[in-house]
């Protein structure tokens, strides 16, 4: 498989979307699909207000799992050329961008939208990043459904 541009990162710093897109763009790139996730001030599933979120990660494993998501996208969408996955860790207030999945390809009809959608779903499913919601009614760690198998 050719060496396509890839960015995988956990960071406490703000994510620069322009810089990320530039890093995963080739001269043949004509399309980019970008998913961004941000902190909400209200959690609809519980009708709780959120003052801020805290993200923590098992960093070494999280980076490995982010790379796994990149490989899964490459297997499922061979037309996707560039892939960028960045997730912030730390304390963040409503309106703050915390996660980005970006996919680039020659054309918009080559699967970039589906690949980015798949990417965020897999990040939420398998990457060991935990979030604590803090609001006026207290705090709560939010758990996902994924339970790793032995050896994963």
N, C-alpha and C positions, 0 to 999 in steps of 0.2 A: 504494500500500500504506500503511495507517495507520502511525503512528509508535508501534511497540510497544517496550516496555522491553528494553534490551539492555545487557549489561555484557561488555566484552572487556578483559582485562588480563594483562600479565606483571607479576609482583611478586616482590620479595624478602621481603615481609611474609607473616605467617600469613594464611590465607584464613578469613574469618568466614562460615560457611555461612548463619547466620541473616540476616546483613546482605545477602548475595548474594540469598537467596530474597526478602527484603523488597524489594530493588531491582527484581526482575523480576515482582512480583506486582501485579495490578490488583484492583479490587473484584469483578470477574467471575471471578477465578481460583479454581478449586476443586481443582486438582491440580498437583503438582510432581513431576518425576522427576529425580533427582540421581545422577550418577555421580561417585564420588571415587576418585582413584588415590593410592596411598601407597607409600612406600619399603618394600620387602621386605628382610629380613635374609638371605634366601637366594634366589638366582636359579635357578629350576627348570630352565631350558633348558641351563644349564652346570653345575649342582650346585655353584656357587660361593657362598661366604659373602660378604655385603656389609656392610662397616662403614658406608659412607655413599655417597650419590650426589652428583654435581655436575651441575647443569643449566646450560647456556649457550644463548644464543639470538642470532640475527641479529635484533635487536629490531624494527626498522622493518618488515622483511619478515614477521616472525612475527605482529605485530599485524595486518598486512594479510591474512595467511592465516587468522588467527582470525576476522576479519570475513567472509572468504570462506566459512568453515564456517557462520557464522551465516546468511548469505544462502542457502546450500545447504539448510540446515534449513528456513528459511522457505519456500523453493520446494517442498520435498518434503512438508512438514507444515504446511499453511496454518492449521490449528487451533491450532498452538503460538503463544502470545502473547508470553511472555517468554523470553529466552535469555540465559544467563550462561556465559561460558567464561573461566576464570582458570587460569593456569599459573605456578607459582613458578620462579624461577631462583636459583641459589646452591647451597650445600652443605647436604644434608639427611640425617638419620639415620633408621634403620628406625622405622616407625610414623608418620612425618611425612606429612601430607596435602600433595600436590604439584600436583594438577590436579583441577579440578571442571568438569563440564558439567551445567548445570541448565536444564530446560525447564519452562515452566508453560503451562497451558491451562484451559479451563472445566471439563473433565471428564477423568478418568483414561483413558477409552477413546478419546481423540482423537489418539493417536500420540505422547504425551510420552515414553513408554518407548523406542519405536523411534527417536525423534528424538535423545534423549540418547545412545543406543547408537551411532547413526550419527555423532554429533558427536565422541565420543572416538576412534572409528576414523579419522575424517578428520583430526583433530588429529595423531594418531600418523603418519598417512600423509603430510601435506603441509606441516606447520608446521615451520620450521627451528629446532627446539629439539633440542640434543644432550645426551646423558647419558653421564657417565663413572661406571662402577661401580668402587669402591675397596674392596678387602678384604684379608685376610691373605695372599692369593696374588698380590697386585699390583693393577694397575688396567687397565681396558679401556674405550675409547670404544665405545658401542653405536651402530651405524648402522642406519638404516631402509632400506627398499627404494625409496623415492620418489626419483626423479632428475628435477629440474625441466627442462622444455623451455626452449629459448631464448625469452626474452621473458616468461616466467611471473613 
